[in-house]
């Protein structure tokens, strides 16, 4: 049976998750480098939900980003200070309460996030080595992922929406941003999962349902 679909969030109209309020403003520009598998999904994943709720954000689909015109325009713009959110030995841990503000100056902080599974994100970085030459930032998650309808490869792995939420909390803590509504992104994330559980129950095809309650193991792999 045909179901009307929202053109913005790509979800069925009866489960539209488009925000009722205007997207939140942030000083930081959030740029999602979205793997083609995420981009082609007919249903809205956490990356699209993130950008629907943040005014200063965008999605750039692809695999090889070093020569991408939009990525190059952001990096080459002298008004921007571009960083990559990705853990590593040389990454600045925002959770430790420090950031080299002298390097930022009056420039706009632009944070690139790879929106993909962890396996696919490694492929993106292998094909886009220039991204790894950018300054890198990370944070220590304040809690494990609450993506209970899908399994994360490690407790510290987060969905894209959760990672953005934690990033904004960390940026506010070091004085780089003002995170106005700290409940909004988690609420959207929970609503997305609640609807999925209801659908699986109603359809009586519980392929994943045994793993879909909070705290139960064995769900499927997820995006970041």
N, C-alpha and C positions, 0 to 999 in steps of 0.2 A: 504494500500500500504506500502511495506517495505521501511524504510528510513535508510540509513547508519547512524551509531552512532559513535561518537568519543569515543574511549576506555578510554580516560583520564578524560574528563569532563562529559561524559555520555549524552551529548546533541547531537541532530541531526547534522550531519557533516556540513550542510549548515548554522548552527547557533553556530558552535564551539566557545567557549569562552576561550580556552587555550591561555595563554599569548604568544605573539610573541617574547617578550624579555625574558631574563633569569629571574628566580624568584629573588626577592629582598632579600638581606642579612639583617639580624637583629642580634644584640647581644642576644636578648631575644629569648628563645625557646617557641613557641606557640604550645600548645598541646590541640587538640579538643577531648573531651570525647563525642563521638557521640552516641546518642540514636539510637537503632536499627531501628526505624521508619525512621530516617534521612538516615541511612546507606543503607537501602534497596531501597531507592528512585531510580528509573531508570534515572531521570533527575538530573542534577547537581544542588544542592542547594548551599546556600551561604557559608556553611562550606567548601565544596570541592573547590569552587572558591578561598576561602581564602588561602588554602594550596597550590593550584597551583601557587599562586603568591608570596609565601614566602618560601625561601629555608630552613630556620630553623624552620620547623613546621611539624606536623604529626597529623594523625587521629587515635584514638583508639576507636573502636566501642564496645558497651556493655551497661549494666545496673548496674552491681555490680563491682565496680572498686577497692575496698579495697584489693582484692586478685589477681588483674590482674597483671601478671608477668611484663609487660612493665611499667605499672604505678608504681609498687613497685621498679623496677630498677631505674626509674627516681628519685623517692623520696629518696631511700636509697643511692644513689650516693653522696658521700660527696662533690663532685665538683659542685653539684647543690643546688640552693636555690629555693624550690618549693612553689608556692602560688596559691590560688584559686581566680579567678576573679568572685566575687559574692558579691552583696551589703549586708550590715548588720551593726549593731551597732558598732561592733569592727573592721570593715574593714578599711584599710588605704585608704583615699580618695586621689588619685594621683592628682586630680584637685586642691587640696589645696597646691600643690607644695612641698610636703615633702615625704620622704621615708627613712626608717632606713638603710642607706647605711652601717652603722657599722655592721649590721646583715648580709648583703649581702657579704661584703668583696670582695674577688676575685672570688667568685663562680658565676656560670652561673644562671641567673634568668630564671626559668621555670614557665610559667603561664598556668594553666589548665583552660579551658573554657568548660562549659557544652553546647554542641550543640544539642538543643532540644527546643520544645515549652516550655513556662514558666511552664505549668502544668507538662509536662514530666520531666523538669529539677528538680522539687521538688521531683519527684519519684526517680530519679537517686540519689539525695542526701540522701533520706530516706534509700535507699538500699546501699549507700556507705558513712556511717557516718564518716569514716576516713578522707574523703576529707574536712570535716568541722573542723578538728583539724589542718589543714594547716593554715598558715597566710593568711588572706584574703585581697584583694585589690579591689578597685572600682574606678569609676570616675564619674564626673557629666557631662552628655552629653552636648555638646556645642550647639546641635540643635536636634529637634525631629527626629524620624526615617523617612527616605524617602522611606520606603517600601510601595509604593502607590498601588501595586497590591494586597497587603494583609494587613489586619488590625492588628495592635499591641494592646495588652490588655491595655497598658498605653502609654502616649506620650513619656515617658523616656525609654521604651523598644526598643531595637535595634535588628536587625538581627545579626547573627554571624559575617558576614563580616563587618558590620558597627561597631560592638563592638570592633573588632580587630583593625580597623582603629582608633577609638577613643582611644583605649588602647595604640597604638603606639605613637599617638600624645602626650598622657599624659606621657608616659615613656620618650620621648624625652624632654618634658618640665622640668622634674625633673632630667635630665642629665643621665638617665640610658640606653638610646639607641639613635640611629641615624636613623631617618625615612627618607629615601632618596627620595622617590617619593610619595608625599602626594596626588597626583591626581589619582594614578593607581587603588587602590581598589574602590574608589567611581565611577570611570569610568566603571569598570567591572560591578559593581552593577547596574548602570544605563543601560548599554547595555543589561544585562540579563532581566531587566524589559521591556525595549523598545521592545525586540524581543517577549516577552510574549504578550504584548498588540497587536502587529502586527498579531500574530498568531490568537488571539481571534477575531480580526477584519476580517481577511481573512477567517476564518472558519465559520463566520456568526452564531456562537453559543455563544453569549455574556453572558454566565452564570455569569461572574464576571465583564464584561466590564464596566458596569455603575459605578463601583467603582474603575476603574483602572486609572483614571486621577489623577495627583498630587493634593492633597488637598481635594479630594472628599471622604466622609465617606462611611462606609458600606462594606468594603472589608473583605476577609476571614482572619482567624487567621494565624499567621506565626511562623517561627522558631525564635530563639533569634537573 
